Each structure stands twice: as structure tokens, then as C-alpha cells.
């Protein structure tokens, strides 16, 4: 459904159950689903509207799928790092959640912890000349800790209006987005800017990967179990090469090199440190990037004009799409 607005660019609102043609089902729907959860199951079969094009760009990358992760340190300094996209959460792009791996002792983990997981990630695909800037909140998976998506974790909302920025983020309830039908509230927005309806709540609807339509669940969005999160942690660890696993046995990143640490690094490099590949697993963690906003830029300039779209997550798995000036 295209909503016409007198002051703002057209905004496509993607219904959670995939009525929009722009959102194609990724997983097959299960037949004979109970009425109570048929809507939830159909949501599981939808991908966020930005994912198909993004996933196609990823599939064309030869070699590591690199991106720039931007964080803010506890003292307010911005930091940018090159990271490697490893997988979609549960190896399923329908989640819209990206995974990368890191050493839990690294500073970027401290940066995100200091700011409720806020981040921005930038992917540029030179073959297709597309740039995707993703923002949202991150959570980590370790051998003992798993994400808590029903806790109050404030979302980052780069498109946030002053009226929404003052709302408390301590609640887990999800409020509907502001009305787009005009009125006094619209006077708060610059008519040259896209709508700024990204909501504050932290809840992110991730289903258990073992969802069974024949079972009865206590919630419309049955979350993954702790065992399923830990299995995902092990899956990512098993994706690591022996050389990468070695890196987690090295001394703490950014500590000064002395004779002892130099000997340790050399022994690990030569494979004579006496430890197994799994010895560094305690320092290994998986970072899950939950996306609330996407700025997608198509650079061409020759075959067709450049274009740009803003995708914003509003309510659970409901998204808006707006075309803006590049």
C-alpha cells in the first residue's frame, strides 16, 4: 500500500504478513497452521524489504565479505573498524540479523556495551555500486551468555525525531507509529526530510528455528531457546579456520609487546604452544547486528540516475520504505 503524503516523500508500509509484492517469502509456509499462530508463521516467511537486494550483493562478493563497523567509545570518540560478515542468524536471511565474530577482549565490544549496543555498519559493493548503511543495536553470544531480546535495550534510531527521542526506553512494550494522516504532529517535521517514525522499543521478533506449527506456544513470537543460541555460537566457531582460531589464543589485543608476549605469539604462530584449537574459544564471541534502519544508495550515473531509499523498522517486523534524494 502506497501512502500519499502532502509534505513528505511517498512511504511504502510493509505489512508484517507480506502483502507487499516487494517483500517475497523466503521460507515455505507450513500448511494447516492453527488459527492462533497462522499470522505468526506467515511472518516467519517474510524477509525485511531491504534484505533481498542486499543478499544478492553479498552473493556476488569474491573473498571475505568486508564491512566497516562504527562505534563510539565510552569517552565519546568515534571508531571505525573493518569486520567480516559471517552469516545470517541461524543461517536464515529471513531474520534480517547479521553476524560477525570478534575477540571479547577487543575494544569494539566495550564500545558497544557502553552505548546499549548501538552501531552503524557500512557495506559497499563495488560490482553493483551499491552502498548499505545499517544501524540498530547489537547483542553478543558467548559460551555462557545469549541475547535477551525482551529486555529493555534502547534501539538506535538515526531517523529519530525530537518528539520520540524524549520517550523512555525502559519499557518493553511496543507502541504504534505516529499517524501519517497529517495534523499538528506533522508540523514538527521538515518537509524536505523523510518521515522519522522509527520506534524506541527494543523488542525484536526472532522466532525459534525449531518452530513447529503443531505445538502450542505461550507467545505469538516464540523466541529461540538458550540451547538454540548456544548451538548457533558453536556453528560460528566451527566456521573458523584453524588459523583464525589461533588468534583467540594470543595475548589481549592492544597490550604492549614484551618478551613474554612475543614468545607466546611466536609459539602460537608456529603451532608449538601446546594448546588445542579450542583453547581460545573462551575469548570468542558472536556479535548479532539487529537492524532498525537501512540507508540504501544506488550509484550509477550512466545507465540510470542515482537512487536512494530509507527503510525503517516501525513495529515488530513492520517496515516503511521511502525514496529520498540521493
N, C-alpha and C positions, 0 to 999 in steps of 0.2 A: 504494500500500500504506500503510495507516494503522498506525503502530506505537503500541501501547498501553504506557504507562509508568505505574508506580505513583506516582512522585514528581513527574512533570512533565506539562505540557500535552501533548496528542497532537501528534506531529510527523509530518507527511507528508513522505516522502522521494521526491523526484522523480528517477526513473531517467534516466540520460543519453539513453536511446534512446526517451524519450517514451511509456512505458507508462501514465503517469498521464493521466487524462482532463483534468485541469486544465491540462495543457500541450499546446496544439494545434500541429500542424505549420504552419509559415509558408511554407516553400518546398516545391514539389512534389518528391517523391522521384524519383530517376532510376532507371529500370528497368534490369534486367540488370547490376547492380553486382557487381564482383568480390567474392568472399567476404572477401578480406583487408580491404577498406575499406567493406563494406556497413554496418558498425556506425558507422564514422566519418561516412559520408554521411548516415545517418539522424539522427545527432546534429546535423548541419548544418541539419536541417529542424525543429529544436526551438527554441522560444523559452524563455528563463527564465520561471518561473511568474508573476513579478510584472509582466512586460512587457505582456501583453495589456490589462490594466486601465489601466496607466499610459499606454499608447499611445492608448487610447480617450479618456482625459482630455486628452492633448495635442491630439488631433484636434478637440476642441471649443473650443480656445482661439482667440479672435479677436485678431489682432495678434501682437506678439512673445511668444514662449513663455519667460517670465522665470523664473529660479530664483535662490536665494541660495546662493552658494558660500562655504564656511567653510574657512579655512586657519589655520595657526599660523606666525607669523613666526619667523625664526631666534632672536630674543631671547625667545620664548615667549609673545608677545601674540597673542590670537585676533583674526581679522579676518573680516568678512562683507562680501560684495560681490554686487551684482545682475548676473547674467550672462544671456545669451540662448542657449537651446538651438537649435542649428542643424540637426542631422541625426543619425540613427543612423550608426554606422560603416559605410562602403560602402553607405549608404542602405538598410540592411537591419536591421530591428529584431531579427532572429534572433540577431544578435551580442550584444545587450544592452549595447552600448557607446555612450555618449552623446558627442556632440561639441559643443564651443563654440569660439569663436575669441578670440584675445587678442593684445595687443602684447607681444612677447617682452621688452620693456624694463620691463613693469609689475611691481609688487611681488608680485602673487599668484603669478607664475611662480617668483620667488625663494623665496617661502614654501614652495611645494610641492617645489621642488628640495631645500630644506633638510631636508625630512622624508620623503624617499623617495616623494614624490608623494601623500602621504596627504591626504585631503579628506573633507568631508561636504557634500552638496548637498541642499537642501530645496526641493521643489516643493509649492505649494499651489494647488489648482484650486477656485476659489470656486463654480463652477457645480455641481460634483458634491460639494463639501465633502469633498474627499479630500486628504490630505497624504502625500507620499512623502519619506522621508529616506533618501538613498542614501549609502553610504560605501564606500571602496575605495582604489585607487591610480590616479593619473593619469600619462599619458605624453604627450609633445608630438611633433608632426610639423612639421618645418620643410622648407625647400628643400634642406637637406643632411643632416638627421637624421631617423631613423624609429624607431618603438618597437622595443624588443628584449624580447620577451615571454618569452624563455627565459633571460634574465639573472636574477640574484638581486636582486629588488626586493621588499622586505618588503610584505606586504599590511597594510592597516589592518584591525583586527578588533575593532569596538566590543563584540562579544559574547564576547570572548576570556576564557578562564578563567586563573587564575594558573598552572595547570599547563602551559598551552600558551604563555603569554607568555614563559616562560623558554627555549623552544626556539630554536635558532639559525635565522636566516633567510638564511643564506649558501648554502643548498643549493637546487638547482632541482628536486630530486625531490619527488614528491607522496606523502604518507603517507595511509593511510586514516583516516577519522574515528574517534574513540574509540567503543567498543561502547556501545550503548544498552540492553544486556540486564541492567543492574543490576551489582551488585558494589561493591567498595571504592571505585572511582573516583567513583561517583555520590554518595558521601558528601561529596565536595568541593563540591557544588552546593547552593545554597539551593533548597528545593523550591518556593518561590514564584517562582523565576526561570526563564526559558526555557533550554533547552539552550545551551551555549556551545561548539559544536564547530567554529566557523569555523577553517579551517586556515591555517597560516602561509605556505606556498609561494607564489611569485609567478607561477607559470606560469598563463597564461590562454589557453584554446584558441580562437584565432581562425584560421579557415580562409582560404586564398587565395580571393578572389572568383571566380577563374577555374578553380575546381576542375573537373576532368574525370575522370569515373569510368573512362574508357578508358585513362588514364595510370597509370603506376606511380610511387608516391611513397615516399620513404625513411622517412616517419613517418606515424603514424595521423592526426596533425593537421597537414597541410601548411600552413605559415604563408604569409601574403602576402609577395610579393617586394618588394624595395625600390622597384621601378618602380610597383607597385600602391599602395604607401603614398604615393609622390610624386604619383601620379595623384589620390589622394584629397585630398591637400593642394591641388592645383590646382582640384579640384572645389569645395572650400570657398571658395577665393579667388574663383572665378567666381560664387559665390552672393552675394558682397558687392556692394552698390550703389556707384556712383561716389562718393557722399558718405562711405560708410564707408571706402572705400579711401583717401580723402583723410586720414583720421585717422591712418593709419600713416606719413604723411609729416611729421606735426607733431613739434616738439621732444620730448625724452624726458619722459614723464609724471612729474608732481610736481617737476620742476625749477622754480626760481624764474623768474618772468617778468621779462625785461629788454627793452631797446629792440629788440635783435636778434631775440629770440624772438617778441616782439609783432608785429614786421613780418612774420616768417615765418608766423605763424598767420593774420594778416590776408591775406597773399598767397595762402595755400592756400585760405582761405575764399572768396576772390573768384575763384579759379581762374586766377591770373596768376603763379603761382610758377614756371612754365616746365617743370614735371615732368609726366611721363605718369602715368596711373592706376597703372601697375605699379611706379612708383618707390619706393613704400613697402612692396613685397612682402617685402623682406628683414626687416622688423620684424614681419611677420605670422606667426602660428603657429596651429596647430590643437591643441586640448587634447582628448585622448581620456580619458573617465572610465570606468575599468573597475570594475565594481560587484561587491563581495563580500557586502554586507549591505543589506537594504531593510527599513525600518520603515514599514508602510503603515497609515494611520489613516483610517477612515471615520467622519466626524462627521455624525450625522443628528439623533437625539434625539427625533424626532416620528414618522416613519413606522416606524422600527425602532431598536433600541438601537445605540449606537456600537459599532464593532468595530475590532480591531487585529490585524495579522498581522506576524510577523517571518520574513523569508526570508534564509537564509544559504547561501552557496556553500561546498560542502564539498570536492568532488573534481572537478577539471577543470570540467565543466559540470553537475555534480550539485548539486541544491539541496534544502534542507529548508524546510518551511513549518510554522509554529507559530502557533496562535491564542492571544493573550495578552489580559490585561485592558487595556481602553483607558485 
